[in-house]
Amino acid sequence: MTQLHPVAELHAEGMLDVGDGNRIHWATFGNPDGKPVAAVHGGPGQGAWTKPRGYFDPERYRIILFSQRSCGRSTPHASDPATDLSHNTTEHLIADMERLREHLGIEKWLLFGGSWGSTLQLAYAERHPERVSEIVIVGVTTTRRREIDWLYNGVGRFFPAELERFRAGAGDVEGDTFDVLAAYARLLADPDPEVRNKAARDWSTWEDAAISLEPNGVPNSYSDRPSRDLLAMTRICAHYFSNAAWLEEGALIREAHRLKGIPGKLIHGRLDLSGPVETAWELTKVWPDAELIVIDDSGHTGSDAMRAAMRAALDEFAVRPARR
């Protein structure tokens, strides 16, 4: 088993007003004078870890955890159908990250995260490359429409019965993948808690099916969440993915030349059926400073070999002087 670092101790935490009635929760751990690293969580809507995991050397890193809008310990919470998500878009999250960086007095920070978090990292770094020292991405996604269509439709070639149940859960929807996702977004905001709970179960059951073939995966990784967190995550996922994250198709790969000079590690499981390695490969063609590390025994939820690669990447960057 991979030997991880001791879990860092909490140093400070707070709630940051980011406008539109939203407040995001943040916490810092480890060495207050260490190299800043922001952990950008997935989902969208998964919420931040309550404590940093052992990938970060607590003697070398100032570790920043934060929950994106409407999830985790941020307020208001998306599990409440009265919470308005119209001010919760990729643009808002980019601005929130920049506001948090300024609030914490950080000049540059290393970005770490995966899945949806990789999309947000890339979007932020392409907007503010001068504020990013390095990037570590685990499970590379750019939330292109074709990636979304693959996850909520294409993977059904391997799970036809499960896909049929997922589509049926959206109701009598005639249309493409995005119509189905939009129907889920409406159900997950329904005032009737039974409607919301059923939609959340149907959504998470499909997500679990899409990763169920991973030999070293975590069974029921999505559905085994507290109901409040599950409601928030599925609602925010449906909100973002039905709108293709408000990103122009292919923009993050097309604009990756803006990352020139930023060292990157792209760690991706060969067996990631929900998000094939193709996207990570395409990204390296445009971002020559990024190294692609493919983990042969891993899918989306990881393996011991993937955890070792994550620690190694962060250990390497911990001692690298920040670029100017």
Buried (B, 14 or more C-beta within 10 A) or exposed (E): EBEBBEBBEBBEEEEBEBEEEBBBBBBBBBBEEBBBBBBBBBBBBBBBBEBBBBBBBBEBBBBBBBBBBBBBBBBBBBBBBEBEBEBBBBBBBBBBBBBBBEEBEBEBBBBBBBBBBBBBBBBBBBBBEEBBBBBBBBBBBBBBBBBBBBBBBBBBEEBEEBBEBBBEBBEEBEEEBBEBBBBBBBBBBBEEEEBBBBBBBBBBBBBBBBBBEBEBBBEBBBBEBEEEBBBBBBBBBBBBBBBBBEBEEEBBBEBBEBBEEBBBBBBBBEBBBBBBBEBBBBBBEBBEBBEBBBBEBBBBBBBEBBBBBBBBBBBEBBEEEBEE
